[in-house]
Amino acid sequence: MTLVALTAAAVTFTACSDASSGGTPKAANSSAQSGAALARTEKFVAPYVKAPVWRGPATSPPVAQAKHIVYVNQLPTQPLFRAIGTAAKEAGQTLGWNVTELDATTLNDLPEVFNRAIAQKPDGIVFSSLSANEFPTITAALVKSKIPTVVIGVLPNKVNSSYTHIVDLHYPLQGQLIGAAAVLDRRAGAKLGVLGFAPGFDPSGEALIAGIKSFLTTSGGGSVVATKTIDVATITDPAAVGQSSVAFVQSNPALNAFYAGYDGTSSTVVPALRQAGLLNRVGVLAYQGDAQQLGWVRDGGGQVADVAWSKAWAAWAAFDDFNRIFNNAAPPADDGVPVRLFTKKYPLTAGNTTWSGDFAFRDKYKALWNVS
């Protein structure tokens, strides 16, 4: 709040100075509007640039005994899915449960991998970032099996209502934070280009982009001036997504910021824009909190902001949800997994490569479960 007040004061001084030295009322008004947008944005991001508080459950049923959970890793090459797998085994071991990981080689293998998971007849299946509409055959097989499914990071909407529980990562909020980062980076003059799938394919991504647009509009700090629709074949081909992004930025000279989607895409987009000499014009923004991207944000590597969530925290929350399901207790609608904004001004702590959550959530869950 102090910083917001200082920003507002500085804006007032600038506006008065412009007017007294011959500046036009229009210029003074424009400066005041930018300052107000920056002040609103600083106030909005304030809770999300520091350590979170616990918003998870306050009580827990007894730990269910001798359970078997299967974790389906849909893209083992991606840090996101590896981190969730590691944390799932950790949480499962803490509960005394058996956790099996099944890995897909490519996305095309997923139906077969899920069939293998179902064939094991586990007590639960956990996975991440796979909306029910992407592979209808998988969804149908899971529903038929009646095995409880907890999914990390899909939108809790009608499309995904067949899942037993969703660990909500608050995609609209993540989008608002991306929009806020663009406003701050471009001093309330953000002209954003957006990379996204065709409507209907990626509900979570659409909710995130809607959050970006909403914040830019309500803050008065910028707008989305161009959108690039991309398909799965391109997004999964590093050379193709790099070339497509370079062509998009080159063909839209007004852009000064570029939302590249998740960090897996950013890992290709940033080097491609750097090679094309475009990073001096556009700042890249993304979400997911991968180590490389958090380092780029901190060290000036071309990405100016990243919205992160703790993969380990989300995985432990998923296992807490399973324990409630096994005890015939409803999981919380919101598991309390926090998101955080990282920028050059609010960087990841030196020496760290990932965001742990800045909270001893493992100890909190252990206390809830009454285990050591």
C-alpha positions as CSV (number, residue, x, y, z in Angstrom):
1,M,0.0,0.0,0.0
2,T,2.9,2.4,0.7
3,L,4.2,1.8,-2.8
4,V,0.8,2.5,-4.3
5,A,0.6,5.7,-2.4
6,L,4.1,6.8,-3.5
7,T,3.2,5.9,-7.1
8,A,0.0,8.0,-7.0
9,A,1.9,10.9,-5.4
10,A,4.6,10.8,-8.1
11,V,1.9,10.8,-10.8
12,T,0.2,13.8,-9.3
13,F,3.5,15.7,-9.2
14,T,4.3,14.8,-12.8
15,A,0.9,15.9,-14.0
16,C,1.1,19.3,-12.2
17,S,4.7,19.8,-13.4
18,D,3.6,19.2,-17.0
19,A,0.7,21.6,-16.8
20,S,2.8,24.4,-15.2
21,S,5.6,24.1,-17.8
22,G,3.3,24.4,-20.7
23,G,2.2,20.8,-21.0
24,T,-1.3,20.4,-22.5
25,P,-4.2,19.3,-20.4
26,K,-4.5,16.2,-22.6
27,A,-0.9,15.2,-21.8
28,A,-1.4,15.8,-18.1
29,N,-4.6,13.8,-18.2
30,S,-2.9,10.9,-20.0
31,S,-0.1,10.9,-17.4
32,A,-2.6,10.8,-14.6
33,Q,-4.5,7.9,-16.2
34,S,-1.3,5.9,-16.6
35,G,-0.4,6.6,-13.0
36,A,-3.8,5.6,-11.8
37,A,-3.6,2.3,-13.8
38,L,-0.2,1.6,-12.3
39,A,-1.4,2.3,-8.8
40,R,-4.4,0.0,-9.2
41,T,-2.1,-2.7,-10.6
42,E,0.4,-2.5,-7.8
43,K,-2.4,-2.8,-5.3
44,F,-3.9,-5.8,-7.1
45,V,-0.6,-7.8,-7.3
46,A,0.5,-7.0,-3.7
47,P,-0.9,-10.3,-2.2
48,Y,0.6,-12.4,-5.0
49,V,4.2,-11.2,-4.8
50,K,4.9,-12.5,-1.3
51,A,4.6,-15.7,0.7
52,P,1.0,-17.0,0.9
53,V,-1.1,-17.9,3.9
54,W,-2.7,-21.3,4.4
55,R,-6.2,-21.4,2.8
56,G,-6.5,-25.2,2.8
57,P,-8.7,-27.4,5.1
58,A,-8.6,-27.1,8.9
59,T,-9.5,-30.7,9.7
60,S,-9.1,-34.1,8.2
61,P,-10.7,-37.6,8.5
62,P,-8.5,-40.5,9.6
63,V,-5.9,-41.8,7.1
64,A,-7.4,-44.5,4.9
65,Q,-5.3,-47.6,5.0
66,A,-3.5,-49.6,2.2
67,K,-4.5,-47.6,-0.8
68,H,-3.0,-47.7,-4.3
69,I,-2.9,-44.6,-6.5
70,V,-1.7,-44.5,-10.1
71,Y,-0.2,-41.3,-11.4
72,V,-0.4,-40.9,-15.2
73,N,2.5,-38.8,-16.6
74,Q,1.3,-37.6,-20.0
75,L,4.6,-35.8,-20.9
76,P,7.6,-37.1,-19.0
77,T,9.9,-34.7,-20.8
78,Q,8.1,-31.7,-19.2
79,P,9.3,-30.4,-15.8
80,L,5.7,-29.9,-14.7
81,F,4.7,-33.5,-15.0
82,R,8.0,-34.8,-13.5
83,A,7.6,-32.6,-10.5
84,I,4.0,-33.7,-9.9
85,G,5.1,-37.4,-10.1
86,T,7.9,-36.9,-7.6
87,A,5.6,-35.1,-5.1
88,A,2.8,-37.7,-5.6
89,K,5.2,-40.5,-4.5
90,E,6.3,-38.4,-1.6
91,A,2.8,-37.7,-0.4
92,G,1.7,-41.3,-1.0
93,Q,4.7,-42.6,1.1
94,T,3.8,-40.2,3.9
95,L,0.3,-41.6,3.9
96,G,1.6,-45.2,3.7
97,W,0.0,-45.8,0.3
98,N,1.4,-47.4,-2.8
99,V,1.9,-45.0,-5.8
100,T,2.6,-46.2,-9.3
101,E,3.6,-43.9,-12.2
102,L,2.8,-44.8,-15.8
103,D,4.4,-42.7,-18.4
104,A,3.3,-41.9,-22.0
105,T,5.9,-41.6,-24.7
106,T,3.7,-39.3,-26.8
107,L,0.3,-37.8,-26.4
108,N,-1.0,-40.4,-28.9
109,D,-0.2,-43.1,-26.3
110,L,-2.4,-41.6,-23.6
111,P,-5.5,-43.7,-24.3
112,E,-3.4,-46.9,-24.0
113,V,-1.6,-45.7,-20.9
114,F,-4.9,-44.8,-19.2
115,N,-6.3,-48.2,-20.1
116,R,-3.3,-49.8,-18.3
117,A,-3.9,-47.6,-15.3
118,I,-7.5,-48.7,-15.2
119,A,-6.5,-52.3,-15.6
120,Q,-4.5,-52.2,-12.4
121,K,-7.8,-51.5,-10.6
122,P,-6.3,-48.9,-8.2
123,D,-8.1,-47.0,-5.6
124,G,-7.5,-43.7,-7.4
125,I,-6.0,-42.2,-10.5
126,V,-4.3,-38.8,-10.5
127,F,-3.1,-36.7,-13.5
128,S,-2.7,-33.1,-14.6
129,S,-3.7,-30.7,-17.3
130,L,-5.9,-33.0,-19.4
131,S,-9.4,-31.6,-20.0
132,A,-12.2,-34.2,-20.5
133,N,-12.9,-32.9,-24.0
134,E,-9.3,-33.5,-25.3
135,F,-9.5,-37.4,-25.3
136,P,-13.2,-38.4,-25.0
137,T,-12.3,-42.1,-25.1
138,I,-10.2,-41.6,-22.0
139,T,-13.0,-39.8,-20.2
140,A,-15.5,-42.5,-21.1
141,A,-13.1,-45.2,-19.9
142,L,-12.6,-43.4,-16.5
143,V,-16.3,-42.9,-16.0
144,K,-17.0,-46.6,-16.8
145,S,-14.3,-47.7,-14.4
146,K,-15.8,-45.8,-11.5
147,I,-12.3,-45.3,-10.1
148,P,-12.0,-41.9,-8.3
149,T,-10.0,-39.4,-10.3
150,V,-8.3,-36.3,-9.0
151,V,-7.0,-33.9,-11.7
152,I,-4.6,-31.1,-11.1
153,G,-5.0,-28.0,-13.1
154,V,-8.0,-28.2,-15.4
155,L,-10.9,-25.8,-15.3
156,P,-13.7,-26.8,-12.9
157,N,-16.5,-26.4,-15.4
158,K,-19.2,-28.6,-17.0
159,V,-16.7,-30.1,-19.5
160,N,-14.7,-31.6,-16.6
161,S,-17.6,-32.5,-14.3
162,S,-17.0,-36.2,-14.9
163,Y,-13.8,-36.0,-12.8
164,T,-14.3,-36.8,-9.1
165,H,-12.3,-33.7,-8.0
166,I,-10.3,-31.0,-9.5
167,V,-7.4,-29.2,-7.8
168,D,-8.2,-25.7,-9.0
169,L,-5.3,-23.6,-10.0
170,H,-7.4,-20.5,-10.6
171,Y,-6.8,-19.8,-14.3
172,P,-8.8,-16.6,-14.4
173,L,-6.7,-15.2,-11.6
174,Q,-3.5,-16.4,-13.3
175,G,-4.6,-14.5,-16.4
176,Q,-5.3,-11.4,-14.4
177,L,-1.8,-11.6,-13.0
178,I,-0.3,-11.9,-16.4
179,G,-2.2,-8.9,-17.5
180,A,-1.1,-7.0,-14.4
181,A,2.6,-7.9,-15.2
182,A,2.2,-6.5,-18.7
183,V,0.8,-3.3,-17.3
184,L,3.7,-2.9,-14.9
185,D,6.4,-3.9,-17.4
186,R,5.1,-1.4,-20.0
187,R,4.2,1.4,-17.6
188,A,0.5,1.2,-18.3
189,G,1.0,1.1,-22.1
190,A,0.8,-2.6,-22.7
191,K,0.1,-3.6,-26.3
192,L,-0.2,-7.4,-25.9
193,G,0.0,-10.2,-28.4
194,V,-1.6,-13.4,-27.4
195,L,-0.8,-17.0,-28.4
196,G,-3.7,-19.5,-28.0
197,F,-5.6,-22.5,-29.3
198,A,-8.8,-22.3,-31.3
199,P,-11.9,-21.8,-29.2
200,G,-13.2,-24.9,-27.5
201,F,-10.0,-26.9,-27.4
202,D,-8.4,-25.6,-24.2
203,P,-10.9,-24.3,-21.7
204,S,-8.2,-23.6,-19.1
205,G,-6.1,-21.5,-21.5
206,E,-9.2,-19.7,-22.6
207,A,-10.1,-18.8,-19.0
208,L,-6.5,-17.5,-18.6
209,I,-6.6,-15.4,-21.7
210,A,-10.0,-14.0,-20.6
211,G,-8.4,-13.0,-17.3
212,I,-5.7,-11.2,-19.2
213,K,-8.2,-9.2,-21.2
214,S,-10.4,-8.5,-18.2
215,F,-7.5,-7.0,-16.2
216,L,-6.2,-4.9,-19.0
217,T,-9.6,-3.5,-19.6
218,T,-10.5,-2.8,-16.0
219,S,-7.1,-1.4,-15.0
220,G,-6.9,0.9,-18.1
221,G,-3.2,-0.2,-18.5
222,G,-3.3,-1.7,-22.0
223,S,-5.1,-4.0,-24.4
224,V,-4.7,-7.1,-26.4
225,V,-4.0,-5.8,-29.9
226,A,-3.3,-9.1,-31.8
227,T,-4.0,-12.8,-31.3
228,K,-2.3,-15.8,-32.9
229,T,-4.2,-19.1,-33.1
230,I,-2.0,-22.1,-33.0
231,D,-2.7,-25.9,-33.2
232,V,-1.3,-28.8,-31.3
233,A,1.0,-29.9,-34.2
234,T,2.7,-26.5,-34.1
235,I,2.8,-26.1,-30.3
236,T,4.6,-29.5,-29.9
237,D,7.2,-28.7,-32.6
238,P,9.9,-26.4,-31.2
239,A,11.0,-25.1,-34.6
240,A,7.5,-24.5,-35.8
241,V,6.3,-22.7,-32.7
242,G,9.5,-20.5,-32.7
243,Q,9.0,-19.6,-36.4
244,S,5.3,-18.9,-35.9
245,S,6.0,-16.6,-33.0
246,V,8.7,-14.7,-34.8
247,A,6.4,-14.2,-37.8
248,F,3.5,-13.1,-35.5
249,V,5.6,-10.4,-33.7
250,Q,7.2,-9.2,-37.0
251,S,3.8,-8.8,-38.6
252,N,2.4,-6.8,-35.7
253,P,4.9,-3.9,-35.1
254,A,2.7,-2.3,-32.5
255,L,3.3,-5.2,-30.0
256,N,5.4,-4.5,-27.0
257,A,4.5,-7.6,-25.0
258,F,3.8,-11.2,-25.9
259,Y,1.9,-13.8,-23.9
260,A,3.4,-17.2,-25.0
261,G,1.1,-19.5,-23.0
262,Y,2.8,-22.0,-20.6
263,D,6.5,-22.2,-19.9
264,G,7.0,-25.2,-22.2
265,T,6.1,-22.9,-25.1
266,S,8.1,-20.0,-23.7
267,S,11.2,-22.2,-23.7
268,T,11.1,-22.2,-27.5
269,V,9.6,-18.7,-28.1
270,V,12.1,-16.7,-26.1
271,P,15.2,-18.1,-27.9
272,A,13.5,-17.7,-31.2
273,L,12.6,-14.1,-30.6
274,R,16.1,-13.5,-29.2
275,Q,17.7,-14.8,-32.4
276,A,15.4,-12.6,-34.5
277,G,16.4,-9.6,-32.5
278,L,12.9,-9.0,-31.2
279,L,13.4,-9.2,-27.4
280,N,14.4,-5.6,-27.3
281,R,10.9,-4.7,-28.5
282,V,8.6,-7.3,-26.8
283,G,8.7,-8.7,-23.3
284,V,7.5,-12.3,-23.0
285,L,5.0,-13.4,-20.4
286,A,4.0,-16.9,-19.5
287,Y,2.8,-19.1,-16.6
288,Q,3.7,-22.4,-14.9
289,G,6.8,-21.6,-12.9
290,D,9.4,-23.8,-14.5
291,A,13.0,-23.3,-13.4
292,Q,14.4,-22.0,-16.6
293,Q,11.7,-19.3,-17.0
294,L,11.9,-18.2,-13.4
295,G,15.7,-17.8,-13.9
296,W,15.0,-15.7,-17.1
297,V,12.7,-13.4,-15.2
298,R,15.1,-12.9,-12.4
299,D,18.3,-12.5,-14.6
300,G,16.9,-10.6,-17.5
301,G,16.8,-13.5,-19.9
302,G,14.0,-12.2,-22.1
303,Q,10.9,-13.3,-20.2
304,V,9.7,-10.5,-18.0
305,A,7.1,-12.3,-15.9
306,D,6.0,-15.8,-14.9
307,V,3.0,-16.9,-12.9
308,A,3.8,-19.9,-10.8
309,W,2.1,-22.5,-8.7
310,S,3.8,-25.1,-6.5
311,K,3.5,-28.5,-8.2
312,A,4.4,-30.3,-5.0
313,W,1.8,-28.4,-3.0
314,A,-0.9,-29.3,-5.6
315,A,0.1,-32.9,-5.5
316,W,-0.1,-33.1,-1.7
317,A,-3.5,-31.4,-2.0
318,A,-4.6,-34.1,-4.4
319,F,-3.7,-36.9,-2.0
320,D,-5.5,-35.0,0.8
321,D,-8.5,-35.1,-1.6
322,F,-8.2,-38.8,-2.1
323,N,-8.2,-39.4,1.6
324,R,-11.4,-37.5,2.0
325,I,-13.0,-39.4,-0.9
326,F,-12.0,-42.7,0.6
327,N,-13.6,-41.6,3.9
328,N,-16.8,-40.6,2.0
329,A,-16.1,-36.9,2.8
330,A,-16.3,-34.2,0.2
331,P,-13.0,-32.6,-0.8
332,P,-12.9,-28.8,-0.4
333,A,-14.1,-26.8,-3.4
334,D,-10.9,-24.9,-3.2
335,D,-7.8,-26.7,-2.0
336,G,-6.0,-23.5,-1.3
337,V,-3.1,-24.0,-3.7
338,P,-1.6,-20.5,-4.2
339,V,-0.4,-18.8,-7.3
340,R,2.4,-16.2,-7.3
341,L,3.6,-13.6,-9.7
342,F,7.3,-13.3,-10.4
343,T,8.8,-10.3,-12.2
344,K,12.2,-8.5,-12.3
345,K,11.0,-6.4,-9.4
346,Y,9.6,-9.4,-7.5
347,P,12.0,-12.2,-8.5
348,L,12.5,-15.8,-7.3
349,T,15.0,-15.8,-4.4
350,A,18.6,-16.1,-5.5
351,G,19.9,-19.7,-5.3
352,N,16.5,-21.2,-5.9
353,T,15.3,-22.7,-9.2
354,T,11.7,-23.4,-8.5
355,W,9.0,-21.9,-6.2
356,S,8.3,-24.2,-3.3
357,G,5.3,-22.3,-2.2
358,D,7.1,-20.3,0.6
359,F,5.1,-22.2,3.1
360,A,5.6,-25.5,5.1
361,F,2.6,-27.1,3.5
362,R,4.0,-30.6,4.0
363,D,4.1,-30.1,7.7
364,K,0.6,-28.7,7.6
365,Y,-0.7,-31.8,5.8
366,K,1.2,-34.2,8.1
367,A,-0.4,-32.5,11.1
368,L,-3.9,-32.8,9.5
369,W,-3.3,-36.4,8.7
370,N,-1.7,-37.1,12.1
371,V,1.3,-38.7,10.6
372,S,5.0,-38.0,11.0
